[in-house]
Amino acid sequence: MSYLSRMEIPASLSTLRRQQARWVCAGTLAAATTLYAASPFCTLWSITSAIRSHDMGSLNTCLKWESVRNGLKTQVVDDLIGPPVADDELPAFGSSFASSAASNAIDEEVRPDKLGMLVDHLMPHEQQPATAGTMLAMLWRVHAHFIHPGVFEASVIMPGHEHETPLRLQMRIHAFQWKIHRIDLPAPPPQPLVEASAGPVPAPLTQP
């Protein structure tokens, strides 16, 4: 073997190793991205399984309670007294009392020790055991998507609420785990605004 041929072997090995390192980095990045994209769907599967089997202990670990309560307070208060008024307007009579009463009721009822009753209210517990087929049928009705990389949302039309807005669950990463941060309960769809004109009524056309 000539001296030049012996010099080409280390250069070829160095190039091969650089290519292998790039492929390993690209494969690791692709695998990490895939796992991250799949992780909220796995959490959603765990939530569905916990609901079907009435496993409130597992379901409790998927909830960020303080954030969920705050979201429910906003939704309930808006439904009762409407959205917040502008700075130059006076609130409706009794709105402060209604807002406080609704907030206190949510603080009292939306708690980990009452999670089972809350789930039964939204979805009555079925006596049949949870199977992969029934869970897939339930998940088939769920529309899930990323709002942005750190926020994942799932919505489903609840039985008995077909003419209302869907139940929405919004999940965020907390301590390396997807947790439910907001729950929007089913509600009647908003009615379209009807605008009335205050101008003069046009005169009817007359035939010549």
Residue, then its C-alpha position, 0 to 999 in steps of 0.5 A: m500500500s502506498y503512502l498516499s493511500r494510507m493517508e486517505i483512510p483517516a480522512s474518509l473515516s473522519t467524513l463518515r463519522r461526521q455523517q453518522a453524527r449528523w444522522v444521529c442528531a437528526g434522528t434524535l430530534a425527529a424522535a423527540t419531536t414525535l414523542y412531544a407531539a404524541s404526548p398530549f394524545c397519550t394524556l388524553w387517552s389516560i384521562t378518557s380511561a380514568i373517566r370510563s373506569h371512574d378512577m378519580g385518583s388518576l384523573n385528579t393528577c391531570l388537573k391544575w385545580e386553581s387554573v380550572r376554577n378560575g376559568l369556570k368562574t369567568q365562564v359562569v359569571d359571563d353567563l350570569i351577568g355578561p362580560p365585564v363592562a367598560d371603564d366608563e360604564l356602571p355595572a348592573f345592579g346586583s352584579s357584584f353579589a351574583s359574581s361573588a356568589a358564583s365564585n364562592a359556589i365554584d370554590e366550594e364545589v370544584r374540589p378534588d374530593k368532589l371530583g367524582m360527583l362533577v364527572d358523574h354530572l357531566m358524564p353519568h358513570e356506566q357500569q360496563p368495564a372500559t375496553a379499548g373499543t369503547m374508549l376508541a369510540m369515545l375518542w373518535r368524537v373528540h376533536a383535538h389539536f395544538i393551539h401552539p406548541g405549549v397549548f393543546e385543546a380537545s373538544v367533544i359534543m357531550p351526550g344530551h348537549e348536542h345543540e350546545t357548544p362542545l365541552r372543551l379541555q385546554m391542556r398545558i405542560h406543567a412539571f413535564q406533564w400535560k395537565i388540564h388548565r381550563i374547562d369550558l362547559p357546554a352552553p347554548p350557542p351565542q345568539p347573532l346580534v340583530e342591528a336596527s337602523a334608527g334612520p328614516v324609513p324610506a318612502p314606498l315606490t309609487q307607480p307613475 
